[in-house]
């Protein structure tokens, strides 16, 4: 269409999730993609090497800190990003890399800049014992988004139930 290429970022909170989410996306998407985390030494890469990776891929799975550093060093700009996906979006608070990306780069853009779409995923909009409505409102404000949940209770059959191990479960949310 004659427009500049824009890339999507799937942001996660840990190195383990980079590998896990990349494997899931690779198995389900027919798009060129790659994954990066600080353990790969990418914090020492040049702008030229980053531009090569951005040119070759449509999707990048990385820790949020990797993208924050790329934005900080002007290796990429918000205008070049099509979609920001925040996995475990409830972490977006205070000085977490999710919040810093939004506060330092997303909201600081000129009005004419086409900003990326934001998609945050979480099993729960809060991760502590706090007023859920207040925490949800804060999350919506930080990520410039609106929380949406399944209103149809028949969809709750698709939620993950806890196993006998200590793994966390996904809890159904009601409309906030």
N, C-alpha and C positions, 0 to 999 in steps of 0.2 A: 504494500500500500504506500510505499515511499516514506514511511515513518522509520525513525531509528529503532533498532532492536532494543527491547526491554527484557530484563531477566527476573525470574522469580526466586525468592529466598525462603527456604524452610528453615526457620531458626529454632534451635533447641537449647536447653540449659546445661547439657553435659556431653562429654565426649562419647560416652556409651550410647546416648540417644542419637548422635550423629550417625553412627554405624547402623543402628537399628532402623531409624527412619529412612536412611538412604536405601537400605535393602528393600524395605516395603515399597518405596516410590519406584525404585529401579524395576521391581517385579510387576508394577502396575501402570507405569507411564512409558509411552513410546517417545520420549524426548531425551536429548543429550543432557546428562547431568553429572555432577561431581560432588564430592564432599570434602569439607575442610574443618580442621580443628587446630588449636594452638599446638598440640603435640606433634603436628607435622612440620613445625618450624615456619609456618606461613607468615608469622609476624615479621619475618626477616625478608620476605619476598619483595621484589621491586614492583613498581607500577606497571612496567611492561609485562611482567609475568602474570600479574593479576588481570590485565586487559586481555591477555591471551585466553585465560580461563573463562573470563566473562564472554568473550567472543565465541568460544567453542561450546558453551552450555546454555541451556534454557532454564535450568533449575540448579540451584546450589543449595545443598544441605550443609549447614554449619552451625557452630555455636554462635550465639548472639554476639559474643565478644569479638569474633573474627570479623563479622560485618561491621560492628562498631568501629573497629580499627581501620577497616577499609574506607569507611566514610570519613573518619577523622583525618586520614592521610590523603583524602581526595582521590583514592584509587577508583571509586565509583561514586555516583551522586544519586540522590533520590529520583531524579528525572529518568535515570537508566533502569529503575526498578519498577516492575509491573505489579508484583504482588509480594507482600510480606506476610508469611505465615508464622505465627507465634505458637509453638507447641508448649503446653502447660503455661498458658497466658497469665494465670494468676500470679506468676512471679513478677509481673510488670509493676513494680512499685519501688519507691525510694531511688537508690542508685544502681539497681539491677541493670544489666546491659539492655534488656528489653525497654525499660523506661528511658534509659539514656539515648537510645536510638531515636525514640519518638521525640523526646524533649529537645535534644541537641541538633537533630537533623530533619525530622519530619515537620515539626511545627515551625521551624526557622526558615522555611522556604518562602520565596516570593509568591504572591497571589497567582501569578500567571503560570507557575510551574505545575505540570501534571504530576500529581502525587500517586504513589502506588496504592493499590487497594490493600486493606488490612483484614486478615482473617486470623482470629485467635481461637485456640482450642484449649479447653480445660474440662476436667470432670467436675470441678467445683470452682466458682469464681473467688473463693476465699480459701486460705490455707491455715487459718488460725481461728480461735474462738473470738469472733468479733461480730458486730452487728452486720448481718449479711447484706441488708439493703444498702448500708453505708459503704461497705467494701465493694459491692457490685457497682455502685455509682462511681466510686473512685477508679475502679478498673476501666469502666466505660470512658471516663474523662481522660485517663492517661493514654489509652489506646485509640481514642477518637472513634469509638465504636458503640454498638448497641448489643447487649447480651440477648441472644435468642436461644430458646430451649424448645424441646418438643412439647407442644400443647396437647397432642393426642396421646392419651395414656396408653393406647395399644402399642405405641412405639417403645414403651419401657421394656417390652419383652426382649429388646435388642441390647439392653445394658449388660455390662460384664458383671458377673457375680463373683464374690470372693472365693478363692480356692481355699483349701485347708491350710495352705502356707500363710505366711504373714504378708502376702502381696496385697497392695491396696486395691480397692474396688472402685468402679465408677458409680457414682451416686446420681440417680435421676434428679434433675433440678426442676423446680417449678418456676413459673414466670415471675420475674422480679419486678 
